[in-house]
Amino acid sequence: MMRSKTVEEYLASPMTSKITDGRPEVYRVYVEDMLNVCKDLSDVTSDMVTDTCTDQLLEAVPTSLQKHMHIWP
């Protein structure tokens, strides 16, 4: 969980290295911002954000907008 890690710990994690193609330092500013926000999240808030972001039916989004979306598996 991001809340329990420092910026250095997060950047040093194997997952971060893989996501950043071995260049985690490039994403330091983003990680710092995410960790700053995450420290105030509760488990309930985190679950609600995840549900909100992932519980959208793609069919409900107009085709004209879908072509501008980036969806990661």
HUQUI-V828986 format. One record per backbone hydrogen bond with DSSP energy under -1.0 kcal/mol. CO is the residue of the C=O (numbers start at 1). NH is the residue of the N-H. If there is no record, write none. Layout:
co:CO nh:NH
co:CO nh:NH
This chain:
co:2 nh:5
co:6 nh:10
co:7 nh:11
co:8 nh:12
co:10 nh:13
co:13 nh:17
co:14 nh:18
co:15 nh:19
co:16 nh:20
co:17 nh:22
co:18 nh:21
co:23 nh:26
co:24 nh:27
co:25 nh:28
co:27 nh:31
co:28 nh:32
co:29 nh:33
co:30 nh:34
co:31 nh:35
co:32 nh:36
co:33 nh:37
co:34 nh:38
co:35 nh:39
co:37 nh:40
co:38 nh:41
co:42 nh:46
co:43 nh:47
co:44 nh:48
co:45 nh:49
co:46 nh:50
co:47 nh:51
co:48 nh:52
co:49 nh:53
co:50 nh:54
co:51 nh:55
co:57 nh:60
co:58 nh:61
co:62 nh:65
co:62 nh:66
co:63 nh:67
co:65 nh:68
co:66 nh:69
